[in-house]
Amino acid sequence: MRISRVLVCCLIFLTQHYTLKAQARNNDHSFESAIKFVQQFYDWYAPGAVQAADRNGEFDLERRASDLDPILHRALREDKRAQAKAAEIVGIDFDPFLSGQDPCAPYKARKVTQRASHYFVDVDADCENVTVKRPTVTAELVRRNARWIFVNFHYPDPKPHGSDLLSILRENRDARQRSSK
């Protein structure tokens, strides 16, 4: 009887041990995969955004719209359309993915953390003569249908209406609705 209890305890311990090791390996892979996804996006996006800023124009994101959660994409499109119709600033007035008005490339995905099913990847502008103490922006992403998508972007310095893109877009929308009444 005593031997069977010891064997059961050992079996439970070994099962938990190997399960935890497997989860750690999967997390390591997910972390690497998340950083790679974010880095590929910024490798594509940042150079074009810098050139567009130099030309005083906007960089077209529609080619990579599938990288964005539909709610985020819809809110960005709505904000952009409203701004195009207005003479004054009624939408975001900074690059939401680069967290500023004066972008410099390259941008580097540096660190990833996980909270539940959401992954947060810190991204730094790798500008000349600039020392970065905290991330330029933190991309929030989730895995859906076997691929990563961005669901939000968080900023270290609070913007006028919030510290994340969805909150800022929501506040802009609400302000436009209030002013149209």
Secondary structure, 3 states (H helix, E strand, C coil): CHHHHHHHHHHHHHHHHHHHHHHHHHHHHHHHHHHHHHHHHHHHHHHHHHHHHHCCCCCCCHHHHHHECHHHHHHHHHHHHHHHHCCCCCCCCCECCCCECCCCCCEEEEEEEEECCEEEEEEEECCCCCCCCCCCEEEEEEEECCEEEEEEEEEEEEECCEEEHHHHHHHHHHHHHHHCC
